[in-house]
Amino acid sequence: MRRPKFRGFSKVINSWHYGHGWFEIDYTEEYLLEKGIEKQAMLYTEAYPIECELKSMGEYTGLKDKHGTEIFEGDIIYWEINNGVGIESYTAVVKWSENLVKEGWNQTYKWLVGYTGNYYRGSYDELSTPAAYNDELQVIGNIYENPELLEGTA
């Protein structure tokens, strides 16, 4: 069994960090306002714990794209398939089903993709669907650093 792997972005150091455990830091709203920061998480790296932006935290899915890039929760992925009539392209965000209670996926505990473009916008599928096209699948960004990739793709 593989050891869980997580990543988080530290604004203090302005870089991504990787570790094997994390927790949300329980700062008061007053402290966050005073410091001008958003909610934070403590990521345990191999060397030391580091404070990261909570909204940047993501778990490794165990999959890699066609370039060997590890795919994490919050990554934006892209792939194309030839449907026999032409080329269809897809863009989606990697999500963990347990975090999608209102969408009805909370009892499945699976890696999902939330489609952001074309006809399927707003719908979900299991990550295994695009992973079947692994020779085409590529990470093109993430929701933390590249939110613009999610805009205007209807």
N, C-alpha and C positions, 0 to 999 in steps of 0.2 A: 504494500500500500504506500502510495506517495505521501510525502509530508506536505501539508497545505502551504501554499505560497501566496503572499499578498504583496500589493504595491500601494504606495501612497506618494503624493507630491508634497514636498516641503517648500513653502514660500520663502522661508528664512534662507535656505541654501539654494533655492530655485532649481531643484532637480528631483527626479524620481528616485525612490528608495524601495528596496525589496526586503521582505522578512517573512517570518513564519507565524506571526500572531499579532493581534492588535486589539485595542479597546478604545471606546469613545471617552475622551477626557471630560469630566463633569464640571466644566466651567460654568459659572453663573452668567445669566444674560447681561448683568451689569458689567462683569469683567470683560466679556466679549465686546461690548459697546465701548468700554473704556480703552481697550487695547486696539479697537478697530479691526478685529479679526472675526472670522466665521468659526463654526464648530470645528474642533480639532480631534484628532485621534493620535494615540501613541502606537507607533509601529515598532515591533521588536526585530531589529536586523541582526545579522550574525555578530556585528561588532558592538552595537549600542542601540538603545531605544532612541527614536527620533519622532518629533512632533510633525504631523502631516495634516493637510486639509481633510476633514472627514468626508466631504463629497468626492474626493479623489480616490478613496479607498476601493480596491477591487481585488477579487480572488482570481488566481490562475485557473483556467478551465481544464488544463491538461492537454490542450490542443495547440498546434502551431499552424501558421499560415504557410503559403507557398514559398515564402522567403525564410522560413524557420523562425519567424517572430512569434513569441508566446502570446496567446490570446487570453486577455483578462476581462473580467466583468467591467463594463463601461467602455470597452473598445468599440469602435465603429468599423465594421467589416464590409467588404465589397466583393462580389463575385458575379460572373457571367455564366450563362448556360445557353447552349444551342438547343432550342426546343423543336428543331426540325423545320421550322418556318423562318426563323431568324434568331438573332442573339437577344436574350433578355438579360438585363443587368439589375442587380439588387444591392441595396444598402441597408444595413441593419445594425442595431446596438445590441451587444451581448448583455444579458441580464440573468439573474438567478430567480427562479420561479417563486421561491418563498417570499420574495420582496414584492410580489405582484398580487396581493390579496384581492384587491378590488377587481382585477381582471379574471379572477377565478382560477389562478394557477398555484395558489398557496399550498395545496395538498400534494403536489407532484414532485417537488424537489429535483428540478432538472435545470440544466443550462438552456436558456431560450435566446432567440433573437427577436427583437422588436423592429419590424420593418419601418423604414423612415421615408422611403420613396416609392414611386410608381403605384400601381393598383392596390398593393397590399398594405399601404401606410396605416399604422395603428393596429395591425394584427400581429400575432406572435406565432412562432414555430419553434420546434426543438432545434437546438444548435446542431444536432446530427444531420439535419436536412442540408444546410449549406456545407457542412463538413464533408458530405459525400462528394462535393466538388473541390476537394482540398487542393487540387492542382491549379485551381483558379482563385481560391479564397485568399484575400489579403487584408491585413489591418491597414486602414487608411488614416486612423487617428483615434481619438477618444473623446468622450463627452466633456471631460474637464478642460482639455487644452484646445479642442477643435469643435466647439458648439456650432460654429458656422456651417459645418458639414451636415447638420441636421435641419438647417433652415432652407426654405425654398425648394424642397425636394418632393413636393406633392405631385 
